[in-house]
Amino acid sequence: MKNTRKLIILDRDGVINYDSKNYIKTLEEWIPIYSSLSAIACLTKLGYTIVVATNQSGIACRYYSLETLDAIHKKMREELAKVGGQIKEIYFCPHAPEANCICRKPNPGLLYAIAQDFPKAFPEATFVGDSLRDIQAAQKVGCRSVLVKTGNGTQTIACNKELKGISIFEDLNDYVSNLRLKSE
């Protein structure tokens, strides 16, 4: 059991780094959204624990290997460390959509795993994502959810009018700035 009081759950592609319709398959294709790195550094300095919950079906589709995914995550952590940010854990679903597994968002399996690892913090956690499936996964476990317009966020807003009550921000940095204002 990991002990923390403030927990932020982030989707990866479209929130931390630029997304691609063709998957992020190589180290070179993983391009950070630099304002997101700064935002994560700010959250780290404010005492938040940051974890990632990400669908990575490219593994099941054989677009990239688990070793490549590990290398991408190592690069992400290194880039964050340069600016003072830290991701505590990365939870990912390697399955294809047609596998109908519990861990692929919008199913809540990844969030159940996070809740098990962070039981004290999870009831107050916020999930920041850029797609309807992120919001749906959060709602299934009673987690607060935030939508950012980066990645698929703008398209998600345009195609889903039922997002009433969901906080929407320009990007992760905008959300963190708002969070800081509320805590001051």
Secondary structure, DSSP 8 states (H G I E B T S, - for coil): ----S-EEEE-SBTTTB---TT---STTT--B-HHHHHHHHHHHHTT-EEEEEEE-TTTTTTSS-HHHHHHHHHHHHHHHHHTT----EEEEE-S-GGG--SSSTTSSHHHHHHHHHSTTTGGG-EEEESSHHHHHHHHHTT-EEEEESTTTHHHHHHH-TT-TT-EEESSHHHHHHHHHHHH-
